[in-house]
Amino acid sequence: MRLDNDRQDIFISDEKTVDQIRYSMIVEEYRTKIEDPSDDAADEGSEDALPKVLSKLPLIVVLILFAVAAIMFAKARIVPALLICFIGIPIVNICSVFIKGSKKDDIRNAVITSVFCFVIAIPLFFSKTIGTVASILLAAAVLTGLTGIALIASYIGSVVRKRKYKVTVPAICTGYARTVAKSPEAPKGQNIYYLKTSPVFEYSYEGSDYVSIYDPMTDGGDSDIDMGPVTINIDPDRPEDLWRSEGKAVLAKLIAGLSLLFSAVILAVIVFALGFVK
């Protein structure tokens, strides 16, 4: 992304890293440039943040539910154990949204999880025969497997997308651009700000000069690039766009996808190993 000198919310420095004191000073100085005045009015009268132990309550409840379900599985009470998982977990997930604050991403994830679980739990609750239970479990295995495949496909897409940045050019890192962003994960009634950072790269391509930064910028105040000569990958169709490694986020997609596929296999094994399907 070209560095626009007219942007007042971006500042340039030669600090590769910033300590906590400097971090706080920068955030305080620049947050007013991105702060919505209506936020202050909305925050007036808001209640204090809930204790941290309360925010961990949903996780504790989920662990208890899994423990109870495991005991029931051990006693061959398969259907009650599955109902505990497919009904209890979405309820806990929804409650978690209200405890931590109603954020769009949390609400969306809670709705998706709840719909998925209740679609499995409702027919499971009313099932009268082992064959019906088997069909429901197999459907759950298929849905879980498809979700895992979708995440793996997203990982593959990230790998393929990297190939677009196929031109390597020499560049010079002349400094570090920073801006302040508002965290979407802030508890309800609170505003939390953090730094986003990118090296500033100056380079030439096919007779034109460019000054570009990462898009999006990296979360945090520190950079992993030293000032001086470097080598970067750019998109030849849009030379101002340069490649930034997605790091652990891409790997997380792969791990989540493989985990869901593994869960799907486990569900299928339960169906066949317990003689639900012969």
Secondary structure, 3 states (H helix, E strand, C coil): CECCCCCCCCEEECCCCCCHHHHHHHHHHHHHHCCCHHHHHHHCCCCCCCCHHHHCHHHHHHHHHHHHHHHHHHCCCHHHHHHHHHHHHHHHHHHHHHHHCCCHHHHHHHHHHHHHHHHHHHHHHHCCCHHHHHHHHHHHHHHHHHHHHHHHHHHHHHHHHHCCCCEEEEEEEEEEEEEEEECCCCCCCCCCEEEEEEEEEEEEECCEEEEECCCCCEECCCCCCCCEEEEEEEECCEEEEECCCCCHHHHHHHHHHHHHHHHHHHHHHHHHHCCCCC
